[in-house]
Amino acid sequence: MPQAAFNPIPPILTAQNPNWYILGAGAIGCLNAGRLSSSGCNVTLLMRKGTLQTSLPIIIDRDGTRTTQRLPVVTPDNCKPISHLLITTKAYDVHDAVASIGHLLRKNSTAVLMVNGMGIAEQLRKDWPHLHFYLSTTTEGAYSIAPQHIQHTGQGETRIGRQGQNAPPPWFHQWSRAIDSCFWDDNIESALWAKLAVNCVINPLTALHNCSNGELGQRQELTEHVATLCNEVSNITHAAGFEQIAAALPQRVASVIAGTARNRSSMLQDVEGGRRTEIDYITGFLLRVADQFGIDAPYNRALIQDIKNNAH
Ligand SMILES: NC(=O)c1ccc[n+]([C@@H]2O[C@H](COP(=O)([O-])OP(=O)(O)OC[C@H]3O[C@@H](n4cnc5c(N)ncnc54)[C@H](OP(=O)(O)O)[C@@H]3O)[C@@H](O)[C@H]2O)c1
């Protein structure tokens, strides 16, 4: 396989180019660590307590080409104070992971949350109210072949934003250069809801029926489930104030099903691999909103139970 090695000279730290600590050096964390580093950003992997290495090679395979770069590694025990943090753990690990480095965070430290699902930022804001949280959603595709060895399967789009902030922060310029199709989104909550609503329909159904995304549009019993679920998710989305997303949901779901017909959803892959799913932050979040507005959501309630019974 052709190899490309990047070992950039460490750049000078500035507000435009601070040191980014990556909390969650899995598929998405390594993918972005590699890209940020190769474009000249300062990047350090923040590994679990007990990790002995002081640097690690990050290997990214894409379309038959391999990129390798060595990045510094620290742990919560030997890390300096953190001004800029990228969080890329699974949703259910975020709180404990941030707690493990809580002593290193400073007033006004920046944290970018690049994690699927919703409700996580609210939990974090309660415990770390002084942090500047940015939210992100990505349609990139990557999986780990081995620790810190990533297969990049699909080029996607990454959106970053912060509620109430129209203009991007100084560091965003570097990110938009480093990461292909990385956009500042001054309505990130809507982007997250739009993704959540689609995920609420496609992820649990594919996981439960052990099928590809495309089968949801082909098998009649599944198309009926999709329609029922769209209706319920749409009602809750509307009540939460995202009327346009609610109205467009059936069409959007149909378009994602057609456009990703051969994909197997991340939730299906987690169930197949015997791993915990992120459903508490997808359907679980939706149900918490439904409760808030007094909306009955029997179909979603049954689905979350079924996934938990089947998968755990
Ligand atoms: N992969 C994709 O294609 C993709 C696409 C879009 C969105 N996403 C979303 O992105 C998020 C990350 O997904 P992923 O696929 O990158 O997951 P992943 O490969 O499982 O990576 C998560 C990483 O977080 C680490 N971690 C967990 N707790 C930690 C702690 N306390 N301290 C340090 N590291 C910790 C894990 O380490 P251990 O292995 O030691 O637990 C693991 O390396 C998820 O919300 C996912 O849904 C993923």
The ligand as a Gaussian input file, in Angstrom:
#p B3LYP/6-31G(d) Opt

LIG

0 1
 N      -17.190000       5.949000      13.272000
 C      -17.982000       6.647000      12.467000
 O      -17.993000       6.442000      11.243000
 C      -18.845000       7.740000      13.021000
 C      -19.514000       8.590000      12.124000
 C      -20.303000       9.625000      12.618000
 C      -20.424000       9.793000      13.998000
 N      -19.767000       8.949000      14.838000
 C      -19.936000       9.176000      16.280000
 O      -18.667000       9.600000      16.812000
 C      -18.528000       9.149000      18.177000
 C      -17.239000       8.333000      18.290000
 O      -17.412000       7.188000      17.480000
 P      -16.197000       6.225000      17.077000
 O      -16.707000       5.330000      16.017000
 O      -14.966000       7.007000      16.853000
 O      -16.057000       5.393000      18.452000
 P      -14.812000       4.500000      18.920000
 O      -14.036000       4.060000      17.732000
 O      -15.373000       3.492000      19.854000
 O      -13.897000       5.533000      19.720000
 C      -14.199000       5.991000      20.999000
 C      -12.882000       6.056000      21.739000
 O      -13.100000       6.720000      22.991000
 C      -12.210000       6.111000      23.920000
 N      -12.601000       6.407000      25.290000
 C      -13.744000       6.055000      25.948000
 N      -13.680000       6.485000      27.225000
 C      -12.491000       7.121000      27.375000
 C      -11.832000       7.774000      28.468000
 N      -12.400000       7.854000      29.685000
 N      -10.608000       8.309000      28.265000
 C      -10.003000       8.231000      27.061000
 N      -10.558000       7.613000      25.984000
 C      -11.790000       7.077000      26.144000
 C      -12.337000       4.634000      23.589000
 O      -11.282000       3.937000      24.177000
 P      -11.483000       2.402000      24.604000
 O      -11.437000       1.637000      23.324000
 O      -10.342000       2.184000      25.527000
 O      -12.829000       2.313000      25.272000
 C      -12.271000       4.698000      22.066000
 O      -10.932000       4.684000      21.610000
 C      -19.800000       8.314000      18.463000
 O      -20.759000       9.107000      19.076000
 C      -20.280000       7.911000      17.065000
 O      -21.669000       7.627000      16.986000
 C      -18.986000       7.931000      14.393000

